[in-house]
């Protein structure tokens, strides 16, 4: 394989995707080329279409092909109830679960000294402006139950503290269908303390 | 996320790649869109270029942007020495190792009753025609050391049996740098029997 040929170039571009390394990128490239009409051309079309049409919602920071996004512009969603999430995948997880009828604010990650993510890398200022312009009734912090997630939650609470907003967090406890024997000690302890 | 929007369409197309499932496809899609100029546009360009330029070599079955491929058309490679491999990734592995100066024949897989891959799915007929037209001095069977790989090797040997060709196989034994304690019994036994 020529090192600067189209095949190795394609493999290099695929291998930087999260979840794909050099070996799986080679395998993916071969599969794509051997199924040019069934896989490769549809992928190229889908990527080009997405690159052209998808924009960041100026209100909540989610991605959609409309601006503001479908959720922010949906009149049936409660604009007084904002759920703060770290990433868009977390937003999707909540939407898949169903049941939440408020709107979101996507921070774009959590604070992480290790990864060099500070307050300026997250959409904290946008959240500050957003709640100042239109004070919500309640803000739900749906941030990861990790050290970084919880320190991010503290920073968000500081921002919200300037207003009279009810701030809640997702409950901790046993996952539905979870077996005690397979749960970590922290979760069991929390579930005991929050029993009711 | 709208189920038929460009974002979900892109994720669906990514998730059919080997090595990516729905979850990693979502993560890859988000990374691509957040790095549109650095990752997404170069990937689209690389894929389009590859789709346009890469062809299957009519001689050996490898992929390249020239036809015949660079290896088949290289006058310094020994056309009388053919190395039969299952896949293009195996060819690349041998090229990375260096040292082999012959040419290849890419079968496109190995026989597998489980995966429904029969003789007609491999380029066995091409090999038959190729060796009949230009009888090589030696054919090296560099097929996987699995049951399917070895039954494929037998079929290839049947094809070659019609001509006076020296047929060899890759040696089995300890990998360089391998420790006995971490090797499987079959490899140790083979290495003992082939000692010298």
Contacts between the chains, C-beta under 8 A, distances in Angstrom:
chain1	res1	chain2	res2	distance
A	1	B	64	7.5
A	1	B	92	5.9
A	1	B	95	7.1
A	2	B	64	7.5
A	2	B	65	7.5
A	2	B	70	6.2
A	5	B	64	7.2
A	5	B	65	5.4
A	6	B	46	7.2
A	6	B	49	4.6
A	6	B	50	4.5
A	6	B	52	7.9
A	6	B	53	4.8
A	6	B	54	5.9
A	6	B	65	5.3
A	7	B	50	6.0
A	7	B	54	5.6
A	7	B	63	6.1
A	7	B	64	7.1
A	7	B	65	7.0
A	9	B	46	5.0
A	9	B	49	7.0
A	9	B	50	7.3
A	10	B	46	4.4
A	10	B	47	6.0
A	10	B	49	7.3
A	10	B	50	4.1
A	12	B	46	7.6
A	13	B	39	7.6
A	13	B	42	5.5
A	13	B	43	4.5
A	13	B	46	4.2
A	13	B	47	7.6
A	14	B	43	7.1
A	14	B	46	8.0
A	16	B	39	6.3
A	17	B	20	7.8
A	17	B	28	4.5
A	17	B	31	6.8
A	17	B	32	7.3
A	17	B	39	7.8
A	17	B	43	7.9
A	18	B	24	7.0
A	18	B	27	5.2
A	18	B	28	5.7
A	18	B	31	5.3
A	19	B	19	6.9
A	19	B	20	5.7
A	19	B	24	3.5
A	19	B	25	8.0
A	19	B	27	6.3
A	19	B	28	5.9
A	20	B	17	7.8
A	20	B	19	5.7
A	20	B	20	6.8
A	20	B	28	7.4
A	24	B	18	7.0
A	24	B	19	3.6
A	26	B	89	5.5
A	26	B	92	7.0
A	27	B	18	5.2
A	27	B	19	6.3
A	27	B	89	6.6
A	28	B	17	4.5
A	28	B	18	5.7
A	28	B	19	5.9
A	28	B	20	7.4
A	29	B	50	7.4
A	30	B	63	7.5
A	30	B	87	7.3
A	30	B	88	5.7
A	30	B	89	6.6
A	31	B	17	6.8
A	31	B	18	5.3
A	32	B	17	7.3
A	32	B	47	7.4
A	32	B	50	7.9
A	33	B	50	6.7
A	33	B	51	7.7
A	33	B	54	5.7
A	33	B	63	5.9
A	36	B	51	6.0
A	39	B	13	7.7
A	39	B	16	6.3
A	39	B	17	7.8
A	40	B	47	6.6
A	40	B	50	7.9
A	40	B	51	5.3
A	41	B	51	6.5
A	42	B	13	5.5
A	43	B	13	4.5
A	43	B	14	7.1
A	43	B	17	7.9
A	43	B	47	6.7
A	44	B	44	6.3
A	44	B	47	5.0
A	44	B	48	5.6
A	44	B	51	6.5
A	46	B	6	7.2
A	46	B	9	4.9
A	46	B	10	4.4
A	46	B	12	7.5
A	46	B	13	4.1
A	46	B	14	8.0
A	47	B	10	6.0
A	47	B	13	7.5
A	47	B	32	7.4
A	47	B	40	6.6
A	47	B	43	6.7
A	47	B	44	5.0
A	47	B	47	7.4
A	48	B	44	5.6
A	49	B	6	4.6
A	49	B	9	6.9
A	49	B	10	7.3
A	50	B	6	4.5
A	50	B	7	6.0
A	50	B	9	7.2
A	50	B	10	4.1
A	50	B	29	7.5
A	50	B	32	7.9
A	50	B	33	6.7
A	50	B	40	7.9
A	51	B	33	7.6
A	51	B	36	6.0
A	51	B	40	5.3
A	51	B	41	6.5
A	51	B	44	6.5
A	52	B	6	7.9
A	53	B	6	4.7
A	54	B	6	5.9
A	54	B	7	5.6
A	54	B	33	5.7
A	63	B	7	6.2
A	63	B	30	7.5
A	63	B	33	5.9
A	64	B	1	7.6
A	64	B	2	7.5
A	64	B	5	7.2
A	64	B	7	7.1
A	65	B	2	7.5
A	65	B	5	5.3
A	65	B	6	5.3
A	65	B	7	7.0
A	70	B	2	6.2
A	87	B	30	7.2
A	88	B	30	5.7
A	89	B	26	5.5
A	89	B	27	6.6
A	89	B	30	6.6
A	92	B	1	5.9
A	92	B	26	7.0
A	95	B	1	7.1
